[in-house]
């Protein structure tokens, strides 16, 4: 089979709607698995051909692989095996000797079929073979089956009365090498050249003439198969409607990706809600819009939420009013719930701190109130060293966990700290602004790429909170191992280190950890000492010092990894 007979290859899996969080991951994994299957079988694959590049495609209803240059068959393989010297290959009667017969038997041919060749070791008997390889048509079904097995499917689904399972039921399969349909089968579905268009606007078979025609054929059937192109369209649509509504859209990459994985033909639609809901903290309204409905909030020039938002539909409608009313109708009860939770929390604000004593943090470490007291005392010590109001630091630390018991944070966990700041700023006896702000800043940075707390008071609390968390959980044997980190201690370690360095806090890290460990009950230390392989027979001070050293090493390793990632 001539390897130069190469053509573009297209593979499309048509499925029921995929989980939005899995679309990109599955598409990339499928692309890599198909490539690997071809490469391990020595099929030539070109990375580019006439400007067309290798690419994976995906949408809510399809996963696809496009390779612009794939050989039609495996390359010819020539094999040469050297046998015995000619001088010992024949006996005096001209018959093959035992040495020559043994060589021929070993490779499975008659001695008479062997040829002779002069080598640097003299003339030798030689066996030469040629393997023409197999065509792509003979091996692609096997490659597809392997690729499917390699996909990271968290919850496979079974359908019908079949034994097979996949992320979602498969409805159609397109496999084209150039303009040739390759005979393949997956989950009882045979490959054809028929894809399908948009579920609502073009719900019919789409004839694909050849692999290069697939993208445009689907576009004609109201499907934008390229996820990058879909994202660009969504950005443009959202910007267009936002300009009409007079607001600035709040759409980060995560929300953009989710919308792209929900739509095949995205169309932005401007919507509104009752301005009375703006009495609820805007973070809660934004959270429910984004997390629950994948809507795009709009802000004014001062960063305040407008009573308008954008929904992205998966259809071009002749009557957008119906879709708009549907979006507005679905957001109303969500906002009403948020307002109810908020009002309930304000009415019960005075009870939250007392209730912390009834909530267990870790059995060996006591309640959330115990943790609040430890953090407050550590924050007071740090504040005195860096010149911050120690009373404010202790007050903020004692209030920091209160919002965990609110209805709002129970419904929207991502608002922890945000709601603490909000509730502390309102009510009959609001806290001073510095203390209220610190209730949010204590959790900064929330993620590796976030900024640290902007105020020195917030940085003091952030350091005290993380030092206590690391000390307590290391003390009870909670150090993460391998990929597992159930208590997010790597993030806590990095946040502590970044806050100290970027915040300019001149503190002795080892000494800080020792002070945090001093507040941990002695009985809680045993498990952590065993996990760190520290002798439990040592005196208490020596044991705490050894554990502090272990935590400091952990922090340094995490910081080193962070800087390596940053380049």
C-alpha positions, 0 to 999 in steps of 0.5 A: 500500500503506498503511503503517499495515497493520503487524504483528510480523515473525519470522524464524527460521533453524533450523540444526545446532549453531552454534560457541559463540563465534559464536552471539551475534555472528551473532545480533546481526549478523543482527538488524542486517542485517535491520533495515538491509535493511528501513530502506533500502527504507523499510519502517516499523519500530516499536521497541516495540508494546504492551510488545514490543520489537525483539530478536534470539534465539539458541540452539545451533540457531537464529538469530532476529529479532523486530520488533514493528511492521513495515509491510506495504508501502513508503509511497506516494511522490508525485513532482512535477516542474516543467516549462516556463512555461505562457506558452511551452508552446504555440505560436500554434496551441495545439500543444506547443512544442519546450520542452514536448515536450522536457520530456514526452519526458524524463520519458516521458509525453505532453505532453497528460497534464501538468497546470498549477500556479501557483508563485512563478515563475508558472504552470508545467506540472507532472508528478505521479506516485505510486509505491505501493511494493512489499509486504513479501512481494515484497522479504523474500527479497531482504532475507534474502539480503543479510542472510545475505551480511553475516554475519561467518562465519569458516569457512563450511560447504558441505553436500550437492552445492550451491554455497551455504555458511553457518555450518552447514546450514539445516534449517528457516526460519520467516518470519511477518508477523503470522499470515501466512507470507511466501513466502521461500527460503534455501539451498533451504529454503522458509519455513513456520510450522513450527519445531522443538523441543528435539533430545532432549525435543521433537524434532518440528515446532512449529506457530507460529500467529503471530509473537507466539506463537513464544517461548511455542510453543518454550517448550512444546517445551523451548526457551528462545529468549531468551538473556537468559532462558537465562542467568538460568535458568543462574544460578538453577540453578547457585546452587541446586545450589551451595547443595546442595553447600555451595560458592561457584560460580566462573562469570564472564560468559564461562563463563555465555555459553558455557554459554548457547550450548551449551544450549536447556533448561539443567539444573544437575547436581552432581558430584564428583571424587577429592580426591587431585587437590587436590594439583595447584594449583587454578588448573590444575584450574579451568582445565581444568574451565572451558576444556575442559568448561565446568564450574563449579568450587566454592570453600569460604569461604576460596577453596580448591577443593572436590572438587565441581563443577557441570555444566549439561546440555541436558536434563531427565533422568529419571536424572540419575545417568547424566549425573553419572557421565558428567561425572565420567568425562570430567573424571578423565583431564583431571585425571590429565593435569594431575597428571602434568604437575605432577609432571613439572615438579616433578621437572625444576624445576632444568633450566628456567632453564638451558634458557631459553638455547636458546629464541629470543625474537626472532632479533634480540633473542636468547634468553629467557635474554637477555631475562631478563638484560635485565629483571633488570638493569632491575628492579635499577635500578628497585628501587633507585630505589623502595626495593625489595630489588634482589637480590629484584627481579633474582632474580625477573626471572631466574626469571620465564620459567622456567615457559614451559618447563614441561609445565603451561604448555605445556598451559595457557598461561593459567597462565603466571606462576601456575605460576611462583609455584607451582613457586617456592614448592615443591621442595627450595629454595623461594624467599622468598614475595615472590619467588615472588609476583612471578613471577605479579605480573609479568604483572599487569594481564593484561587492560585491566580487571584490577588492577595487581600488589599488591606493590611488588616485583611492580610493579617487575617488571611495569614492567621486563618491559613496558619491555623488551618495548616497547623490544625490539620497537619497536627491531626494527620491531614497532610495531603498525599499524592493527588488527594488534597481534601482540605485544600491545604496546598492552596492554603499553603500557597495563599499564606506564602504569597500573602507574606511575600507580596503583602510585605509582612516581615514575619518569621514563618517557622515562629508563626507556625509554632505559635499556631501549633501552641494553640492546638490541643496536645491530644490532637498532635499524635496523628500528625506526628505519626504521619510526619514520622516524628517520634511521639516520645519527644517532649511537647516543645520538640514535637511541635518544633518538628511539626512546624518544620514539616509544615514549613517544608510543605509551604516552601515546596508549594511556593516553588511549584507556583513560581515554576508554573509562573515561569 
